[in-house]
Amino acid sequence: AVDHGENQESLLLGCCASRHLHCFLVTPEKFALCFDCFFPYSGSVLGPSPCWGEDLQCSRGISVKSRVDCHPQPGASQERCEARGCVWCSTEVPNAPWCFFPEDSPYGYSLSGNAEKTIHEFLFTLNVLCFYHLKYQKKSKCTEMSLNTKHKENNYLSSLCHRWDASLNDLIFSNQYLQITTTVPSTSVYGFGEHEHPSFKHSMNFATYGMFSRDQSPTTFANLYGVHPFYMCVETDSNAHGVLLLNSNAQDVSLSPNPSLTFRTIGGILDFYMFLGPTPENVIQQYTEAIGRPHMPAYWSLGFQLSRWGYGSIDVLKETVDRMHYYDIPYDVQHSDIDYMERRLDFTYDKENYAGLPEYIKHLKKEGMHYVLILDPFISKDEEPGTYRPYDLGEEMGVWVNNSDGVTPAVGKAWPDGHSVFPDYTNPRTVEWWTQMCLELKDVLDYDGIWIDMNEPSNFDRGQYPGCAVNEINNPPYIPSISDRALAQKTLCPDSKTYLGDHYNTHSLFGWSQTAPTFHAAQKATGKRAFVLSRSTFVGSGKHGGHWLGDNFSQWKDMHQSIIGILEFNLFGIPYVGADICGFNSDTTYELCLRWMQLGSFYPFSRNHNAEGNSAQDPAVFGAEFAKISRDTLRIRYSLLPYLYTLFYESHVHGNTVGNKVPASWLKSYATVDAPLSKIPLFLRGGYILPTQAPATTTTRSRLNPFGLTIALDDQGEASGSLFWDDGDSIGKFGSPAVKQEIVHNGYRGADTLKYNTITILGLKLRPHAIALNGRAVHGQQS
């Protein structure tokens, strides 16, 4: 029975204590956290019973929402479950585990003695309990361990415990299997990647996400191109914190309605970093301070970009560019996918189908445009000796990922004919080789940026030739919840050797290890701020590159999902992010592509791109009306580029997010507005000043135009804003506290255009009688 009187709180505290349940009795709504299957109450305060669908005879008092999966791999049965000393109990709750740890679990660790406090950390000594060996189906011993907790402030541990509540009984630390479970203070959990999540705020209803870089198109619950074991939790009091598990091995995380998180990884260590906020923006600022601030993009890279895999010839490429210019569609960057190459060989170009490409790139650059080339991370080994310098030089320098013997190169199948080898970017010699090849390519094709693709790394076979050996590295006792439950699927064997160790440990670092060398090579080649776009990312990749959300589909669902992905990568410290506008796979439609062009005009990274064999989908190919609507929307983007550029500056210097700062309205819970096909509704948040600039067809031209200010007043009639401005592509250190002025490029025309022609003030309640700027009267049109 439940006492509705004054003794309700003491009753609940007593029952929670007797059941050893975690609970926080702060508000009546939180009483429900204390209830388990002995209290199937469904009153208005407590809500529905948490025991719905549970067999009370077999649960041993563990509520469904509190279950932690004891058999996370496929094939669970009552016999296997109970052999592990765990509880088997069916339930009708979707995705809830039937095999789960008992309350008196014999697994994990216990604390030995008291914590020892040193200058910078607390040192705990743990007694070892046993764990169930997943492969040999028996209990085994773990290695004894100590636990270090670094601290900065006296209240650090108390703050941490509120946000990270993990029992030592929930810790398993064994060879090739590490697991820990923690409760979280609310169900408002964001982050973890890279996946196609159905919503920005995660469902906590027993969802499991695997993390292991994989070449596969976005699919719900599938592990995609990058690995980001970071989450942010917004607590019930609106404070926020973030947690990073810095681990590159294959792993998964389960989100449970308790609410709790269970981390599992098959290697490395449990290296957790806590970021205490207290605001969501503070969390990301602290996170990027630890992993590296996002790079400062060149101004031109904020312009609209166009790409297509399958132009097929320079004639089709020229036709596309010409029709874009015919309709005066703002357009800064042209990309070339792998069809520009000779037989898809890196560092070459097709001198037959793309004859004259070097000259054409120079022509576009004279018109104020920029050019980006794609490079893949595999090199053909089957060309005639002495005819393909990238392979010959790489072989001489010994830069490849090797087989398990550590000597012979791993040979796989990729885009080039024949077979390919894979550069090991963790090797300093590989960085030298890659830099040299990028510099030599620049002498032939005058690129402005490099787009690195397929760097999970992708291999079209399951492991390299002749297949993966049968051993515990290639076939660990537990494989996380990743596609196919296979580590070698579409990549190399885990026992392949890299400079830093087994591919088993470094696989998901491949794209990250390629990004920084490419950034420095591009910067050295161009002498300007580097542009690097990488498909595979890891913690800290944003310091040297941006990301696009991969091979999406021309579907309304994918357009919606792009918003979630962009917001998530802002959490991951990679704010220069976007999705393939109009979709990469399959043919788009007129309405879908038009709406996507409108949405994509406000992506931080705005590019239209699609796949070979699909119809052209550039905004000029659909005719005059489509072109006009796209032009109008992109002109809004270009007018806001000073604001967007300032946001990237603040991200680079302070770690702020960018994707959620594009103007929006949240003055009301919702609003209904007309949205005809020709318009995209755009709202400004009160209290902010947006610097603008008259748009043009390229940023080269628009940067010479006069500025403006759009001022949106808040309820108090106030607004503030800032502007960062420089030449847009010079290499330099930003954010220095000292004020220093130096002429680094005499003749920069943008300096004499820093004047404001138009100032628009929104939200005035009364018509002003006079306007003053810095104490001087300003005369202008009032409407």
C-alpha positions, 0 to 999 in steps of 0.5 A, spaced: 500 500 500 502 507 498 501 512 504 498 518 501 499 522 507 505 526 511 508 519 511 509 518 504 516 520 503 519 516 509 515 510 507 518 511 500 525 512 503 524 506 507 522 502 501 528 504 497 533 503 502 530 496 503 531 495 496 537 498 495 534 502 489 538 509 487 533 515 488 533 522 488 527 525 493 527 532 490 520 533 487 513 528 488 514 527 480 521 523 482 518 518 487 517 514 481 524 512 481 523 509 487 518 504 485 519 497 483 515 491 481 512 491 488 509 497 487 504 497 481 501 503 482 498 508 477 496 514 480 496 521 477 503 523 481 507 516 479 504 515 472 503 508 469 506 502 473 514 501 471 512 493 472 508 493 466 509 486 462 513 483 467 513 476 470 513 477 478 515 470 479 522 471 476 524 478 476 528 477 483 525 484 485 529 488 479 524 492 475 524 492 467 527 499 467 533 497 471 535 491 467 542 491 465 543 486 459 547 480 461 547 477 455 548 482 450 551 478 444 545 474 440 543 467 442 541 468 449 537 463 452 535 461 459 540 455 460 546 460 457 543 466 462 543 462 468 550 459 467 552 466 467 549 466 474 544 471 471 537 472 471 532 470 466 525 473 466 521 474 460 517 481 459 513 484 454 517 491 454 520 492 447 527 491 447 528 490 454 533 484 456 530 477 458 537 476 461 540 481 466 544 481 472 541 480 479 541 485 484 547 481 488 551 480 482 557 476 483 561 480 478 565 486 478 569 489 484 569 492 491 573 498 494 579 496 499 580 501 504 579 508 503 581 513 498 588 516 498 588 523 496 594 526 492 595 533 489 591 532 483 587 525 484 584 520 488 587 513 488 582 507 489 584 500 490 579 495 488 578 488 490 577 483 484 571 479 483 570 474 478 567 475 471 564 470 466 568 469 460 564 470 454 568 465 450 569 459 454 563 460 458 566 459 465 568 464 471 575 467 470 579 472 474 580 479 472 587 483 473 587 487 480 587 494 478 587 501 481 582 507 479 585 514 479 580 520 479 583 527 477 580 533 480 580 540 480 576 543 485 574 541 492 566 540 490 568 536 484 567 529 487 560 531 489 558 534 483 561 528 479 557 523 483 550 526 482 552 526 474 556 519 474 553 514 479 556 507 477 557 501 482 563 497 482 559 491 482 557 494 475 564 494 473 567 488 468 575 489 466 577 483 463 581 481 457 577 483 450 571 485 454 570 492 459 563 494 461 561 499 466 554 501 467 552 508 470 545 512 472 544 518 469 540 524 472 535 525 467 533 522 460 535 528 456 541 525 453 544 527 446 550 525 442 554 518 441 555 517 434 556 516 428 549 514 427 542 516 424 538 517 430 531 518 429 531 524 434 536 529 437 534 527 444 535 520 445 530 514 446 532 511 453 527 505 451 533 500 451 536 502 445 543 500 443 548 503 439 555 500 436 561 504 434 566 502 429 567 506 423 564 502 417 563 504 410 555 504 409 550 508 407 546 511 413 541 506 416 537 507 423 541 503 429 547 502 424 554 504 426 557 509 420 563 512 418 565 515 425 566 514 432 564 519 437 563 516 444 561 522 447 554 524 450 551 530 453 545 530 459 541 536 460 539 535 468 532 536 470 534 543 473 536 545 466 544 544 468 548 540 463 554 535 463 558 531 458 562 525 458 567 522 453 569 515 453 576 516 450 576 509 447 578 507 439 576 500 440 569 497 437 564 498 442 557 499 444 552 503 449 545 501 451 540 506 453 535 504 459 529 507 462 532 507 469 535 512 466 542 509 465 547 507 460 551 501 459 558 502 456 561 496 453 568 495 449 573 490 447 579 493 448 583 499 451 581 502 457 575 505 461 578 513 460 572 517 462 572 525 461 567 529 465 565 536 463 561 539 468 558 545 464 553 548 467 550 550 461 550 546 454 554 551 451 559 551 457 559 543 456 561 543 448 566 549 450 570 545 455 569 539 451 573 542 445 578 545 450 580 538 451 580 535 444 582 541 440 578 547 438 574 546 431 579 549 425 577 556 422 574 555 415 576 559 409 571 564 408 570 561 401 568 555 404 562 558 407 559 559 400 555 554 396 558 548 393 557 543 387 559 536 386 557 530 382 560 523 382 559 521 374 560 528 370 564 523 366 567 528 362 569 535 362 564 537 357 558 535 362 562 539 367 563 545 363 555 545 361 553 544 369 558 550 371 555 554 365 548 553 367 549 555 374 552 562 372 547 563 367 541 563 372 546 567 377 546 562 382 551 564 388 556 558 387 563 558 390 566 551 390 566 546 384 568 539 387 571 533 382 569 526 385 573 520 383 571 520 375 576 525 374 581 520 375 585 516 370 582 509 372 580 511 379 587 512 381 589 517 386 594 523 384 592 522 377 587 525 372 583 522 366 587 526 360 582 523 355 575 525 358 578 530 362 582 533 357 584 540 359 582 540 366 588 543 369 587 549 365 579 549 366 581 549 374 585 555 373 580 559 369 574 558 374 579 560 379 580 567 375 573 568 376 573 568 383 571 560 384 575 555 388 576 547 386 576 541 391 579 534 389 577 528 392 582 523 394 581 515 397 586 512 402 588 506 397 593 505 392 593 500 386 599 495 387 598 492 380 600 498 375 606 496 371 613 498 375 615 505 374 609 507 371 605 509 378 609 514 382 604 514 388 605 506 389 613 506 387 615 511 392 610 508 398 613 501 397 620 504 397 618 508 404 614 502 407 608 506 408 603 501 408 598 497 413 601 490 414 599 483 415 599 480 421 606 478 420 608 486 420 612 485 414 608 484 408 603 489 406 595 488 407 592 487 400 585 489 399 580 491 393 577 498 392 576 502 386 582 501 382 582 495 377 586 490 381 588 490 388 590 495 392 594 497 399 592 502 404 597 507 407 598 507 415 597 514 417 599 513 424 606 512 421 611 518 420 614 516 414 607 515 411 605 523 413 612 524 409 609 520 403 602 523 403 605 530 403 609 529 398 604 526 393 599 532 395 604 537 393 606 534 386 598 533 385 598 541 386 603 542 381 598 539 376 591 540 378 591 547 382 586 545 387 584 549 393 582 543 398 582 536 399 576 531 400 578 525 403 573 519 402 573 511 404 577 512 410 574 508 415 578 504 411 573 501 406 575 495 403 570 491 398 572 484 401 571 481 408 578 482 410 584 482 406 587 477 401 587 471 403 582 472 408 582 473 416 586 468 420 582 464 426 584 467 432 582 471 438 583 478 435 579 477 429 574 473 432 573 476 439 569 473 444 564 479 444 563 483 438 559 489 440 552 491 436 555 493 430 552 491 423 553 484 421 557 483 428 563 482 424 570 487 425 573 485 418 566 486 414 568 491 408 575 493 412 581 490 413 583 484 418 583 486 426 590 483 426 593 487 421 599 491 423 599 499 423 605 503 426 601 504 433 599 497 433 594 492 431 588 494 427 584 491 432 585 497 436 587 503 431 581 501 426 577 507 428 582 512 428 584 511 420 580 517 418 582 521 424 590 519 423 589 521 415 585 528 416 591 532 420 596 530 415 592 532 409 590 539 413 598 540 413 599 538 406 593 542 403 596 548 407 603 547 405 601 546 398 596 552 397 599 557 402 592 558 405 588 556 410 586 549 409 580 545 406 579 538 408 573 534 408 573 527 411 568 522 411 571 518 417 572 522 423 574 521 431 574 525 437 578 531 435 577 531 428 574 537 428 581 541 429 583 539 422 577 538 418 570 538 416 565 532 415 559 531 411 553 526 413 555 520 408 551 517 402 544 519 404 538 518 400 533 522 396 528 521 401 524 526 405 526 522 411 533 523 410 532 531 409 529 531 416 535 526 419 540 531 416 538 536 421 539 531 427 546 529 424 548 537 424 546 538 431 550 532 433 556 534 430 556 540 433 556 537 440 562 532 437 566 539 436 565 538 428 561 544 426 563 545 419 558 539 417 552 538 412 549 533 408 548 532 401 543 536 399 537 533 395 540 526 397 546 522 394 543 515 392 537 515 388 534 520 383 531 526 387 524 529 385 523 537 383 519 538 390 524 534 394 530 537 391 527 544 392 525 544 399 532 541 400 536 546 397 532 551 401 534 547 407 541 546 405 542 553 404 543 554 411 547 548 413 554 550 416 557 546 410 552 547 404 553 542 398 549 539 393 552 532 391 549 525 388 551 519 385 554 516 379 548 513 375 543 518 378 540 524 374 543 531 375 540 535 381 544 541 381 539 547 382 540 550 375 538 543 371 530 544 373 529 550 369 528 557 371 523 557 376 527 552 381 533 556 379 530 563 381 527 560 388 534 557 389 538 563 387 533 567 392 534 562 398 542 562 397 542 570 396 539 570 404 545 565 406 550 569 402 547 576 406 548 572 412 555 569 411 559 575 415 554 572 421 556 565 420 563 567 419 563 570 426 560 564 429 566 559 426 571 564 429 567 564 436 567 556 435 575 556 433 577 561 439 572 559 444 569 552 442 562 555 441 557 551 437 555 553 430 549 549 427 544 551 432 546 558 432 542 560 425 537 564 427 530 561 429 524 563 433 523 560 440 518 566 443 512 561 443 512 554 443 510 553 436 507 558 431 503 556 424 506 560 418 505 559 411 510 556 407 509 556 399 514 552 395 517 558 393 519 560 401 522 558 407 520 561 413 526 564 417 526 567 424 530 572 428 531 571 435 530 577 439 536 580 442 541 579 437 544 583 432 546 580 425 552 583 421 550 582 413 553 584 407 550 585 400 550 578 396 553 576 390 555 570 385 561 568 389 564 570 396 570 573 392 565 579 389 560 579 395 566 581 400 567 587 396 560 589 398 557 594 403 555 591 410 548 592 413 546 590 420 539 587 422 537 588 429 532 584 432 530 587 439 528 583 445 522 584 450 527 590 453 528 593 447 535 591 447 540 587 442 547 585 442 552 582 437 559 582 434 563 581 427 569 578 426 573 580 419 579 578 416 582 577 409 578 570 409 584 565 408 590 567 411 594 562 416 594 565 423 593 564 430 586 567 432 584 569 439 590 572 442 589 577 448 594 582 445 592 587 440 596 587 434 596 590 427 600 588 422 599 589 414 600 582 411 598 583 404 598 590 402 592 591 397 587 587 400 581 591 397 576 588 403 579 593 408 576 599 404 569 596 404 568 596 411 562 600 411 554 599 413 549 602 408 543 599 411 541 598 418 534 594 419 531 594 426 526 589 428 521 589 434 520 597 435 514 598 439 513 605 437 516 609 431 522 613 433 523 620 432 530 620 432 536 615 431 543 617 433 550 612 432 555 614 437 552 620 439 551 623 432 544 623 428 543 618 423 538 620 417 535 614 413 528 611 411 523 609 416 518 604 415 
